[in-house]
Every structure is written in structure tokens, then in C-alpha cells.
């Protein structure tokens, strides 16, 4: 059995890599200075995949969110996320600016 680990960081990118069964989401986590992260991995980018409820992950987690992930490494040195916890969402202002509709034309 593989050893379980947990990391804390900021989501820098996310991508749906396989839309069929099982759906997979690949995301990159920039590890921050935290007691749960090993000192030699701080400010490194961790490539991680998630297969359990990946569409929920895409809906809940946005870029620049601070999250904690728990899981193990596979044979390809990818971190397989089993559980995640959102510690801090991006601010509401950033979200409103990103989702602003274009102005309606007046006829």
C-alpha cells in the first residue's frame, strides 16, 4: 500500500483531461510555506489528478484558491488526490469581474 500524504498550496491551473468514464481532472498546485509541506518542496509546482467527483472539483475550486489535498503518488509521479479542502476562495470582486456580461445593445 502506498503512503498517504497531504499538501497545501494555491491552484495555478486546472484542466479536464478525460471526459469519458472515469472523468479525470489535472490541476497544478503551487506549494506554499506551511508546516504540512516538506521544506524542500516549498514554492515547487505539484502536478495532481483527481478522479473522485472531478466535476464537483471543477465547479468548487477556482484558480488562485488555497486548498489542502490528501492522497498518494502513482507510478508516473503524479499525485492522486483522494480528498481536498478549500481553505480560501478568491475574493468575490475578482469573481464578479471574471463573470461580467457584456453590455446590452440599445435598439
Biopython code that builds the backbone (N, CA, C, O; Angstrom):
import numpy as np
from Bio.PDB.StructureBuilder import StructureBuilder

atoms = [
    (1, "UNK", "N", (0.841, -1.186, 0.000)),
    (1, "UNK", "CA", (0.000, 0.000, 0.000)),
    (1, "UNK", "C", (0.882, 1.245, 0.000)),
    (1, "UNK", "O", (1.904, 1.287, 0.686)),
    (2, "UNK", "N", (0.488, 2.249, -0.765)),
    (2, "UNK", "CA", (1.284, 3.459, -0.880)),
    (2, "UNK", "C", (1.057, 4.366, 0.320)),
    (2, "UNK", "O", (0.019, 4.316, 0.980)),
    (3, "UNK", "N", (2.052, 5.191, 0.577)),
    (3, "UNK", "CA", (1.987, 6.096, 1.713)),
    (3, "UNK", "C", (1.147, 7.324, 1.358)),
    (3, "UNK", "O", (1.334, 7.934, 0.305)),
    (4, "UNK", "N", (0.225, 7.674, 2.245)),
    (4, "UNK", "CA", (-0.642, 8.836, 2.030)),
    (4, "UNK", "C", (0.078, 10.092, 2.496)),
    (4, "UNK", "O", (0.793, 10.076, 3.497)),
    (5, "UNK", "N", (-0.121, 11.190, 1.753)),
    (5, "UNK", "CA", (0.498, 12.469, 2.087)),
    (5, "UNK", "C", (-0.524, 13.572, 1.909)),
    (5, "UNK", "O", (-1.560, 13.386, 1.272)),
    (6, "UNK", "N", (-0.212, 14.737, 2.489)),
    (6, "UNK", "CA", (-1.068, 15.900, 2.276)),
    (6, "UNK", "C", (-0.197, 17.115, 1.999)),
    (6, "UNK", "O", (0.914, 17.246, 2.513)),
    (7, "UNK", "N", (-0.741, 18.003, 1.164)),
    (7, "UNK", "CA", (-0.032, 19.208, 0.766)),
    (7, "UNK", "C", (-0.994, 20.386, 0.798)),
    (7, "UNK", "O", (-2.209, 20.227, 0.683)),
    (8, "UNK", "N", (-0.416, 21.576, 0.957)),
    (8, "UNK", "CA", (-1.203, 22.806, 0.985)),
    (8, "UNK", "C", (-0.606, 23.758, -0.039)),
    (8, "UNK", "O", (0.609, 23.946, -0.088)),
    (9, "UNK", "N", (-1.476, 24.365, -0.866)),
    (9, "UNK", "CA", (-0.962, 25.263, -1.878)),
    (9, "UNK", "C", (-2.049, 26.029, -2.595)),
    (9, "UNK", "O", (-3.220, 25.991, -2.216)),
    (10, "UNK", "N", (-1.635, 26.729, -3.643)),
    (10, "UNK", "CA", (-2.521, 27.573, -4.441)),
    (10, "UNK", "C", (-2.679, 26.943, -5.821)),
    (10, "UNK", "O", (-1.690, 26.573, -6.453)),
    (11, "UNK", "N", (-3.910, 26.823, -6.284)),
    (11, "UNK", "CA", (-4.206, 26.226, -7.589)),
    (11, "UNK", "C", (-3.769, 27.200, -8.681)),
    (11, "UNK", "O", (-4.239, 28.337, -8.727)),
    (12, "UNK", "N", (-2.862, 26.750, -9.567)),
    (12, "UNK", "CA", (-2.374, 27.616, -10.638)),
    (12, "UNK", "C", (-2.991, 27.289, -11.993)),
    (12, "UNK", "O", (-3.063, 28.159, -12.861)),
    (13, "UNK", "N", (-3.437, 26.051, -12.189)),
    (13, "UNK", "CA", (-4.131, 25.700, -13.431)),
    (13, "UNK", "C", (-4.953, 24.447, -13.195)),
    (13, "UNK", "O", (-4.657, 23.645, -12.309)),
    (14, "UNK", "N", (-5.994, 24.293, -14.009)),
    (14, "UNK", "CA", (-6.810, 23.085, -13.948)),
    (14, "UNK", "C", (-7.340, 22.782, -15.339)),
    (14, "UNK", "O", (-7.630, 23.686, -16.123)),
    (15, "UNK", "N", (-7.463, 21.484, -15.633)),
    (15, "UNK", "CA", (-7.820, 21.077, -16.988)),
    (15, "UNK", "C", (-8.540, 19.737, -16.940)),
    (15, "UNK", "O", (-8.126, 18.826, -16.223)),
    (16, "UNK", "N", (-9.608, 19.622, -17.697)),
    (16, "UNK", "CA", (-10.322, 18.361, -17.849)),
    (16, "UNK", "C", (-9.555, 17.540, -18.879)),
    (16, "UNK", "O", (-9.491, 17.927, -20.046)),
    (17, "UNK", "N", (-8.969, 16.407, -18.468)),
    (17, "UNK", "CA", (-8.125, 15.656, -19.402)),
    (17, "UNK", "C", (-8.801, 14.426, -19.974)),
    (17, "UNK", "O", (-8.379, 13.915, -21.011)),
    (18, "UNK", "N", (-9.841, 13.945, -19.318)),
    (18, "UNK", "CA", (-10.546, 12.782, -19.848)),
    (18, "UNK", "C", (-12.014, 12.931, -19.488)),
    (18, "UNK", "O", (-12.379, 12.901, -18.313)),
    (19, "UNK", "N", (-12.859, 13.090, -20.508)),
    (19, "UNK", "CA", (-14.275, 13.343, -20.258)),
    (19, "UNK", "C", (-15.100, 12.065, -20.174)),
    (19, "UNK", "O", (-16.252, 12.103, -19.742)),
    (20, "UNK", "N", (-14.528, 10.936, -20.581)),
    (20, "UNK", "CA", (-15.282, 9.680, -20.513)),
    (20, "UNK", "C", (-15.046, 9.011, -19.158)),
    (20, "UNK", "O", (-14.377, 9.565, -18.285)),
    (21, "UNK", "N", (-15.601, 7.827, -19.001)),
    (21, "UNK", "CA", (-15.538, 7.136, -17.715)),
    (21, "UNK", "C", (-14.166, 6.515, -17.496)),
    (21, "UNK", "O", (-13.763, 5.738, -18.362)),
    (22, "UNK", "N", (-13.414, 6.765, -16.453)),
    (22, "UNK", "CA", (-13.686, 7.755, -15.411)),
    (22, "UNK", "C", (-13.212, 9.146, -15.842)),
    (22, "UNK", "O", (-12.181, 9.279, -16.503)),
    (23, "UNK", "N", (-13.950, 10.153, -15.475)),
    (23, "UNK", "CA", (-13.573, 11.534, -15.767)),
    (23, "UNK", "C", (-12.373, 11.909, -14.905)),
    (23, "UNK", "O", (-12.346, 11.624, -13.707)),
    (24, "UNK", "N", (-11.383, 12.550, -15.521)),
    (24, "UNK", "CA", (-10.177, 12.955, -14.799)),
    (24, "UNK", "C", (-9.943, 14.447, -14.959)),
    (24, "UNK", "O", (-10.150, 15.007, -16.036)),
    (25, "UNK", "N", (-9.512, 15.080, -13.889)),
    (25, "UNK", "CA", (-9.139, 16.492, -13.916)),
    (25, "UNK", "C", (-7.693, 16.595, -13.456)),
    (25, "UNK", "O", (-7.319, 16.040, -12.423)),
    (26, "UNK", "N", (-6.883, 17.308, -14.229)),
    (26, "UNK", "CA", (-5.497, 17.555, -13.882)),
    (26, "UNK", "C", (-5.390, 18.991, -13.393)),
    (26, "UNK", "O", (-5.915, 19.904, -14.030)),
    (27, "UNK", "N", (-4.719, 19.197, -12.273)),
    (27, "UNK", "CA", (-4.501, 20.561, -11.801)),
    (27, "UNK", "C", (-3.099, 20.676, -11.232)),
    (27, "UNK", "O", (-2.493, 19.686, -10.822)),
    (28, "UNK", "N", (-2.595, 21.908, -11.215)),
    (28, "UNK", "CA", (-1.264, 22.176, -10.681)),
    (28, "UNK", "C", (-1.411, 23.005, -9.418)),
    (28, "UNK", "O", (-2.195, 23.952, -9.358)),
    (29, "UNK", "N", (-0.643, 22.627, -8.419)),
    (29, "UNK", "CA", (-0.704, 23.265, -7.115)),
    (29, "UNK", "C", (0.672, 23.827, -6.798)),
    (29, "UNK", "O", (1.655, 23.086, -6.752)),
    (30, "UNK", "N", (0.746, 25.143, -6.578)),
    (30, "UNK", "CA", (1.984, 25.787, -6.174)),
    (30, "UNK", "C", (2.058, 25.704, -4.658)),
    (30, "UNK", "O", (1.276, 26.356, -3.967)),
    (31, "UNK", "N", (2.985, 24.914, -4.130)),
    (31, "UNK", "CA", (3.065, 24.671, -2.693)),
    (31, "UNK", "C", (3.549, 25.920, -1.963)),
    (31, "UNK", "O", (4.496, 26.579, -2.393)),
    (32, "UNK", "N", (2.883, 26.233, -0.852)),
    (32, "UNK", "CA", (3.210, 27.426, -0.075)),
    (32, "UNK", "C", (3.955, 27.027, 1.193)),
    (32, "UNK", "O", (4.045, 25.848, 1.535)),
    (33, "UNK", "N", (4.483, 28.031, 1.880)),
    (33, "UNK", "CA", (5.204, 27.798, 3.130)),
    (33, "UNK", "C", (4.210, 27.422, 4.213)),
    (33, "UNK", "O", (3.484, 28.275, 4.723)),
    (34, "UNK", "N", (4.178, 26.151, 4.559)),
    (34, "UNK", "CA", (3.235, 25.624, 5.535)),
    (34, "UNK", "C", (3.905, 24.475, 6.287)),
    (34, "UNK", "O", (4.753, 23.783, 5.724)),
    (35, "UNK", "N", (3.532, 24.262, 7.557)),
    (35, "UNK", "CA", (4.140, 23.150, 8.307)),
    (35, "UNK", "C", (3.863, 21.772, 7.697)),
    (35, "UNK", "O", (4.647, 20.846, 7.907)),
    (36, "UNK", "N", (2.766, 21.616, 6.946)),
    (36, "UNK", "CA", (2.463, 20.301, 6.378)),
    (36, "UNK", "C", (3.227, 20.013, 5.090)),
    (36, "UNK", "O", (3.264, 18.865, 4.648)),
    (37, "UNK", "N", (3.839, 21.030, 4.473)),
    (37, "UNK", "CA", (4.632, 20.824, 3.258)),
    (37, "UNK", "C", (6.099, 20.589, 3.631)),
    (37, "UNK", "O", (6.629, 21.285, 4.498)),
    (38, "UNK", "N", (6.762, 19.621, 2.991)),
    (38, "UNK", "CA", (8.201, 19.442, 3.232)),
    (38, "UNK", "C", (8.972, 20.687, 2.795)),
    (38, "UNK", "O", (8.620, 21.324, 1.802)),
    (39, "UNK", "N", (10.014, 21.027, 3.533)),
    (39, "UNK", "CA", (10.777, 22.261, 3.271)),
    (39, "UNK", "C", (11.383, 22.279, 1.868)),
    (39, "UNK", "O", (11.460, 23.339, 1.246)),
    (40, "UNK", "N", (11.813, 21.123, 1.363)),
    (40, "UNK", "CA", (12.456, 21.101, 0.050)),
    (40, "UNK", "C", (11.450, 21.245, -1.107)),
    (40, "UNK", "O", (11.862, 21.435, -2.251)),
    (41, "UNK", "N", (10.151, 21.157, -0.830)),
    (41, "UNK", "CA", (9.140, 21.285, -1.885)),
    (41, "UNK", "C", (8.432, 22.638, -1.895)),
    (41, "UNK", "O", (7.591, 22.885, -2.759)),
    (42, "UNK", "N", (8.761, 23.517, -0.948)),
    (42, "UNK", "CA", (8.090, 24.817, -0.886)),
    (42, "UNK", "C", (8.405, 25.612, -2.152)),
    (42, "UNK", "O", (9.548, 25.639, -2.607)),
    (43, "UNK", "N", (7.396, 26.250, -2.712)),
    (43, "UNK", "CA", (7.441, 27.041, -3.952)),
    (43, "UNK", "C", (7.667, 26.171, -5.191)),
    (43, "UNK", "O", (8.014, 26.693, -6.251)),
    (44, "UNK", "N", (7.478, 24.870, -5.075)),
    (44, "UNK", "CA", (7.520, 23.974, -6.228)),
    (44, "UNK", "C", (6.097, 23.750, -6.727)),
    (44, "UNK", "O", (5.133, 23.960, -5.990)),
    (45, "UNK", "N", (5.970, 23.324, -7.979)),
    (45, "UNK", "CA", (4.657, 23.045, -8.545)),
    (45, "UNK", "C", (4.405, 21.538, -8.513)),
    (45, "UNK", "O", (5.234, 20.751, -8.971)),
    (46, "UNK", "N", (3.268, 21.152, -7.974)),
    (46, "UNK", "CA", (2.897, 19.750, -7.837)),
    (46, "UNK", "C", (1.795, 19.446, -8.848)),
    (46, "UNK", "O", (0.752, 20.100, -8.847)),
    (47, "UNK", "N", (2.023, 18.453, -9.711)),
    (47, "UNK", "CA", (1.014, 18.027, -10.682)),
    (47, "UNK", "C", (0.140, 16.985, -10.010)),
    (47, "UNK", "O", (0.641, 16.002, -9.463)),
    (48, "UNK", "N", (-1.161, 17.201, -10.052)),
    (48, "UNK", "CA", (-2.081, 16.312, -9.356)),
    (48, "UNK", "C", (-3.272, 15.999, -10.246)),
    (48, "UNK", "O", (-3.686, 16.820, -11.065)),
    (49, "UNK", "N", (-3.822, 14.790, -10.075)),
    (49, "UNK", "CA", (-5.047, 14.416, -10.775)),
    (49, "UNK", "C", (-6.100, 14.052, -9.737)),
    (49, "UNK", "O", (-5.787, 13.639, -8.621)),
    (50, "UNK", "N", (-7.339, 14.215, -10.133)),
    (50, "UNK", "CA", (-8.446, 13.863, -9.251)),
    (50, "UNK", "C", (-9.462, 13.079, -10.071)),
    (50, "UNK", "O", (-9.841, 13.494, -11.166)),
    (51, "UNK", "N", (-9.903, 11.933, -9.529)),
    (51, "UNK", "CA", (-10.865, 11.082, -10.225)),
    (51, "UNK", "C", (-12.176, 10.955, -9.461)),
    (51, "UNK", "O", (-13.198, 10.603, -10.050)),
    (52, "UNK", "N", (-12.166, 11.233, -8.173)),
    (52, "UNK", "CA", (-13.393, 11.162, -7.376)),
    (52, "UNK", "C", (-14.090, 12.512, -7.411)),
    (52, "UNK", "O", (-13.554, 13.506, -6.922)),
    (53, "UNK", "N", (-15.265, 12.547, -7.979)),
    (53, "UNK", "CA", (-16.063, 13.775, -8.124)),
    (53, "UNK", "C", (-15.272, 14.910, -8.780)),
    (53, "UNK", "O", (-15.202, 16.005, -8.222)),
    (54, "UNK", "N", (-14.680, 14.671, -9.944)),
    (54, "UNK", "CA", (-13.851, 15.711, -10.561)),
    (54, "UNK", "C", (-14.654, 16.908, -11.064)),
    (54, "UNK", "O", (-14.150, 18.032, -11.058)),
    (55, "UNK", "N", (-15.890, 16.685, -11.498)),
    (55, "UNK", "CA", (-16.686, 17.814, -11.984)),
    (55, "UNK", "C", (-17.084, 18.729, -10.831)),
    (55, "UNK", "O", (-17.179, 19.944, -11.005)),
    (56, "UNK", "N", (-17.316, 18.156, -9.667)),
    (56, "UNK", "CA", (-17.578, 18.965, -8.480)),
    (56, "UNK", "C", (-16.341, 19.779, -8.133)),
    (56, "UNK", "O", (-16.452, 20.939, -7.734)),
    (57, "UNK", "N", (-15.171, 19.184, -8.281)),
    (57, "UNK", "CA", (-13.920, 19.902, -8.033)),
    (57, "UNK", "C", (-13.800, 21.096, -8.974)),
    (57, "UNK", "O", (-13.450, 22.193, -8.541)),
    (58, "UNK", "N", (-14.091, 20.888, -10.268)),
    (58, "UNK", "CA", (-14.021, 21.990, -11.229)),
    (58, "UNK", "C", (-15.001, 23.106, -10.886)),
    (58, "UNK", "O", (-14.703, 24.284, -11.082)),
    (59, "UNK", "N", (-16.159, 22.736, -10.377)),
    (59, "UNK", "CA", (-17.173, 23.725, -10.024)),
    (59, "UNK", "C", (-16.799, 24.505, -8.766)),
    (59, "UNK", "O", (-17.021, 25.714, -8.700)),
    (60, "UNK", "N", (-16.239, 23.829, -7.775)),
    (60, "UNK", "CA", (-15.961, 24.463, -6.487)),
    (60, "UNK", "C", (-14.627, 25.196, -6.434)),
    (60, "UNK", "O", (-14.536, 26.261, -5.824)),
    (61, "UNK", "N", (-13.603, 24.649, -7.055)),
    (61, "UNK", "CA", (-12.251, 25.194, -6.931)),
    (61, "UNK", "C", (-11.931, 26.052, -8.149)),
    (61, "UNK", "O", (-12.117, 25.624, -9.288)),
    (62, "UNK", "N", (-11.452, 27.259, -7.900)),
    (62, "UNK", "CA", (-11.092, 28.199, -8.956)),
    (62, "UNK", "C", (-9.589, 28.462, -8.903)),
    (62, "UNK", "O", (-8.915, 28.082, -7.946)),
    (63, "UNK", "N", (-9.081, 29.109, -9.932)),
    (63, "UNK", "CA", (-7.675, 29.485, -9.939)),
    (63, "UNK", "C", (-7.397, 30.431, -8.776)),
    (63, "UNK", "O", (-8.247, 31.244, -8.414)),
    (64, "UNK", "N", (-6.227, 30.326, -8.203)),
    (64, "UNK", "CA", (-5.748, 31.121, -7.064)),
    (64, "UNK", "C", (-6.454, 30.810, -5.756)),
    (64, "UNK", "O", (-6.299, 31.557, -4.791)),
    (65, "UNK", "N", (-7.223, 29.732, -5.692)),
    (65, "UNK", "CA", (-7.793, 29.283, -4.419)),
    (65, "UNK", "C", (-6.716, 28.535, -3.641)),
    (65, "UNK", "O", (-5.893, 27.831, -4.225)),
    (66, "UNK", "N", (-6.727, 28.693, -2.328)),
    (66, "UNK", "CA", (-5.804, 27.967, -1.461)),
    (66, "UNK", "C", (-6.508, 26.708, -0.977)),
    (66, "UNK", "O", (-7.555, 26.782, -0.334)),
    (67, "UNK", "N", (-5.924, 25.541, -1.292)),
    (67, "UNK", "CA", (-6.558, 24.273, -0.921)),
    (67, "UNK", "C", (-5.552, 23.350, -0.234)),
    (67, "UNK", "O", (-4.339, 23.539, -0.331)),
    (68, "UNK", "N", (-6.086, 22.351, 0.461)),
    (68, "UNK", "CA", (-5.301, 21.283, 1.069)),
    (68, "UNK", "C", (-5.741, 19.989, 0.395)),
    (68, "UNK", "O", (-6.936, 19.705, 0.313)),
    (69, "UNK", "N", (-4.776, 19.200, -0.091)),
    (69, "UNK", "CA", (-5.105, 17.946, -0.761)),
    (69, "UNK", "C", (-4.489, 16.774, 0.001)),
    (69, "UNK", "O", (-3.460, 16.916, 0.662)),
    (70, "UNK", "N", (-5.139, 15.616, -0.105)),
    (70, "UNK", "CA", (-4.705, 14.397, 0.575)),
    (70, "UNK", "C", (-4.767, 13.260, -0.432)),
    (70, "UNK", "O", (-5.765, 13.107, -1.136)),
    (71, "UNK", "N", (-3.710, 12.463, -0.505)),
    (71, "UNK", "CA", (-3.702, 11.346, -1.437)),
    (71, "UNK", "C", (-2.353, 10.654, -1.482)),
    (71, "UNK", "O", (-1.634, 10.607, -0.484)),
    (72, "UNK", "N", (-2.012, 10.114, -2.652)),
    (72, "UNK", "CA", (-0.770, 9.368, -2.822)),
    (72, "UNK", "C", (-0.210, 9.603, -4.221)),
    (72, "UNK", "O", (-0.911, 10.111, -5.097)),
    (73, "UNK", "N", (1.062, 9.232, -4.430)),
    (73, "UNK", "CA", (1.703, 9.336, -5.736)),
    (73, "UNK", "C", (1.511, 8.035, -6.503)),
    (73, "UNK", "O", (1.599, 6.947, -5.933)),
    (74, "UNK", "N", (1.243, 8.159, -7.824)),
    (74, "UNK", "CA", (1.137, 6.965, -8.662)),
    (74, "UNK", "C", (2.494, 6.659, -9.298)),
    (74, "UNK", "O", (3.492, 7.296, -8.961)),
    (75, "UNK", "N", (2.537, 5.682, -10.221)),
    (75, "UNK", "CA", (3.802, 5.280, -10.832)),
    (75, "UNK", "C", (4.381, 6.358, -11.737)),
    (75, "UNK", "O", (5.586, 6.372, -11.984)),
    (76, "UNK", "N", (3.544, 7.255, -12.233)),
    (76, "UNK", "CA", (4.005, 8.331, -13.117)),
    (76, "UNK", "C", (4.392, 9.590, -12.349)),
    (76, "UNK", "O", (4.565, 10.652, -12.948)),
    (77, "UNK", "N", (4.528, 9.483, -11.040)),
    (77, "UNK", "CA", (4.905, 10.595, -10.161)),
    (77, "UNK", "C", (3.857, 11.705, -10.142)),
    (77, "UNK", "O", (4.172, 12.857, -9.846)),
    (78, "UNK", "N", (2.612, 11.352, -10.458)),
    (78, "UNK", "CA", (1.504, 12.295, -10.330)),
    (78, "UNK", "C", (0.850, 12.056, -8.980)),
    (78, "UNK", "O", (0.725, 10.916, -8.531)),
    (79, "UNK", "N", (0.440, 13.127, -8.347)),
    (79, "UNK", "CA", (-0.235, 12.997, -7.066)),
    (79, "UNK", "C", (-1.713, 12.738, -7.327)),
    (79, "UNK", "O", (-2.378, 13.545, -7.976)),
    (80, "UNK", "N", (-2.228, 11.626, -6.831)),
    (80, "UNK", "CA", (-3.633, 11.259, -6.999)),
    (80, "UNK", "C", (-4.384, 11.765, -5.770)),
    (80, "UNK", "O", (-4.189, 11.265, -4.663)),
    (81, "UNK", "N", (-5.239, 12.757, -5.978)),
    (81, "UNK", "CA", (-5.966, 13.381, -4.877)),
    (81, "UNK", "C", (-7.183, 12.545, -4.523)),
    (81, "UNK", "O", (-8.011, 12.236, -5.380)),
    (82, "UNK", "N", (-7.280, 12.185, -3.256)),
    (82, "UNK", "CA", (-8.435, 11.445, -2.771)),
    (82, "UNK", "C", (-9.436, 12.373, -2.094)),
    (82, "UNK", "O", (-10.648, 12.197, -2.223)),
    (83, "UNK", "N", (-8.920, 13.359, -1.373)),
    (83, "UNK", "CA", (-9.773, 14.338, -0.695)),
    (83, "UNK", "C", (-9.149, 15.712, -0.832)),
    (83, "UNK", "O", (-7.935, 15.841, -0.989)),
    (84, "UNK", "N", (-9.987, 16.737, -0.773)),
    (84, "UNK", "CA", (-9.483, 18.106, -0.804)),
    (84, "UNK", "C", (-10.340, 18.978, 0.103)),
    (84, "UNK", "O", (-11.503, 18.675, 0.372)),
    (85, "UNK", "N", (-9.740, 20.060, 0.564)),
    (85, "UNK", "CA", (-10.415, 21.021, 1.425)),
    (85, "UNK", "C", (-10.068, 22.410, 0.921)),
    (85, "UNK", "O", (-8.893, 22.747, 0.774)),
    (86, "UNK", "N", (-11.083, 23.214, 0.658)),
    (86, "UNK", "CA", (-10.861, 24.578, 0.192)),
    (86, "UNK", "C", (-10.664, 25.452, 1.418)),
    (86, "UNK", "O", (-11.565, 25.587, 2.247)),
    (87, "UNK", "N", (-9.480, 26.045, 1.530)),
    (87, "UNK", "CA", (-9.181, 26.876, 2.688)),
    (87, "UNK", "C", (-9.577, 28.326, 2.452)),
    (87, "UNK", "O", (-10.099, 28.981, 3.354)),
    (88, "UNK", "N", (-9.333, 28.840, 1.236)),
    (88, "UNK", "CA", (-9.638, 30.241, 0.959)),
    (88, "UNK", "C", (-10.016, 30.395, -0.507)),
    (88, "UNK", "O", (-9.240, 30.059, -1.403)),
    (89, "UNK", "N", (-11.233, 30.913, -0.739)),
    (89, "UNK", "CA", (-11.673, 31.213, -2.099)),
    (89, "UNK", "C", (-11.088, 32.538, -2.549)),
    (89, "UNK", "O", (-10.660, 33.355, -1.733)),
    (90, "UNK", "N", (-11.076, 32.739, -3.857)),
    (90, "UNK", "CA", (-10.702, 34.052, -4.362)),
    (90, "UNK", "C", (-11.774, 35.038, -3.943)),
    (90, "UNK", "O", (-12.894, 34.632, -3.632)),
    (91, "UNK", "N", (-11.462, 36.305, -3.929)),
    (91, "UNK", "CA", (-12.414, 37.301, -3.449)),
    (91, "UNK", "C", (-13.604, 37.415, -4.386)),
    (91, "UNK", "O", (-13.506, 37.086, -5.568)),
    (92, "UNK", "N", (-14.713, 37.876, -3.863)),
    (92, "UNK", "CA", (-15.942, 37.997, -4.642)),
    (92, "UNK", "C", (-15.787, 39.020, -5.762)),
    (92, "UNK", "O", (-16.370, 38.847, -6.833)),
    (93, "UNK", "N", (-15.015, 40.079, -5.537)),
    (93, "UNK", "CA", (-14.809, 41.096, -6.573)),
    (93, "UNK", "C", (-14.123, 40.494, -7.791)),
    (93, "UNK", "O", (-14.509, 40.776, -8.925)),
    (94, "UNK", "N", (-13.111, 39.668, -7.563)),
    (94, "UNK", "CA", (-12.411, 39.019, -8.676)),
    (94, "UNK", "C", (-13.364, 38.139, -9.469)),
    (94, "UNK", "O", (-13.295, 38.089, -10.697)),
    (95, "UNK", "N", (-14.252, 37.447, -8.769)),
    (95, "UNK", "CA", (-15.202, 36.561, -9.424)),
    (95, "UNK", "C", (-16.211, 37.355, -10.247)),
    (95, "UNK", "O", (-16.580, 36.938, -11.346)),
    (96, "UNK", "N", (-16.657, 38.491, -9.726)),
    (96, "UNK", "CA", (-17.609, 39.323, -10.460)),
    (96, "UNK", "C", (-16.978, 39.902, -11.718)),
    (96, "UNK", "O", (-17.625, 39.966, -12.763)),
    (97, "UNK", "N", (-15.738, 40.318, -11.627)),
    (97, "UNK", "CA", (-15.055, 40.874, -12.792)),
    (97, "UNK", "C", (-14.877, 39.797, -13.860)),
    (97, "UNK", "O", (-15.047, 40.075, -15.048)),
    (98, "UNK", "N", (-14.543, 38.589, -13.461)),
    (98, "UNK", "CA", (-14.322, 37.499, -14.414)),
    (98, "UNK", "C", (-15.615, 37.073, -15.099)),
    (98, "UNK", "O", (-15.577, 36.626, -16.245)),
    (99, "UNK", "N", (-16.764, 37.199, -14.424)),
    (99, "UNK", "CA", (-18.031, 36.719, -14.970)),
    (99, "UNK", "C", (-18.949, 37.841, -15.446)),
    (99, "UNK", "O", (-20.150, 37.619, -15.604)),
    (100, "UNK", "N", (-18.424, 39.022, -15.675)),
    (100, "UNK", "CA", (-19.239, 40.151, -16.085)),
    (100, "UNK", "C", (-19.719, 39.961, -17.529)),
    (100, "UNK", "O", (-18.928, 39.649, -18.419)),
    (101, "UNK", "N", (-21.016, 40.153, -17.748)),
    (101, "UNK", "CA", (-21.589, 40.040, -19.082)),
    (101, "UNK", "C", (-21.301, 41.312, -19.875)),
    (101, "UNK", "O", (-21.155, 42.384, -19.289)),
    (102, "UNK", "N", (-21.219, 41.205, -21.196)),
    (102, "UNK", "CA", (-21.046, 42.423, -21.992)),
    (102, "UNK", "C", (-22.306, 43.277, -21.914)),
    (102, "UNK", "O", (-23.397, 42.785, -21.623)),
    (103, "UNK", "N", (-22.131, 44.552, -22.179)),
    (103, "UNK", "CA", (-23.272, 45.465, -22.097)),
    (103, "UNK", "C", (-24.270, 45.149, -23.199)),
    (103, "UNK", "O", (-23.899, 44.763, -24.308)),
    (104, "UNK", "N", (-25.534, 45.319, -22.873)),
    (104, "UNK", "CA", (-26.608, 45.055, -23.821)),
    (104, "UNK", "C", (-26.725, 46.219, -24.806)),
    (104, "UNK", "O", (-26.611, 47.384, -24.423)),
    (105, "UNK", "N", (-26.953, 45.890, -26.071)),
    (105, "UNK", "CA", (-27.113, 46.928, -27.089)),
    (105, "UNK", "C", (-28.484, 47.566, -26.961)),
    (105, "UNK", "O", (-29.478, 46.887, -26.701)),
    (106, "UNK", "N", (-28.525, 48.861, -27.143)),
    (106, "UNK", "CA", (-29.792, 49.601, -27.139)),
    (106, "UNK", "C", (-30.269, 49.736, -28.577)),
    (106, "UNK", "O", (-29.502, 50.142, -29.450)),
    (107, "UNK", "N", (-31.531, 49.398, -28.831)),
    (107, "UNK", "CA", (-32.091, 49.484, -30.183)),
    (107, "UNK", "C", (-32.994, 50.676, -30.309)),
    (107, "UNK", "O", (-33.558, 50.913, -31.377)),
]
sb = StructureBuilder()
sb.init_structure("model")
sb.init_model(0)
sb.init_chain("A")
sb.init_seg("    ")
for serial, (resi, resn, name, xyz) in enumerate(atoms, 1):
    if name == "N":
        sb.init_residue(resn, " ", resi, " ")
    sb.init_atom(name, np.array(xyz, "f"), 0.0, 1.0, " ", f" {name:<3s}", serial, name[0])
structure = sb.get_structure()
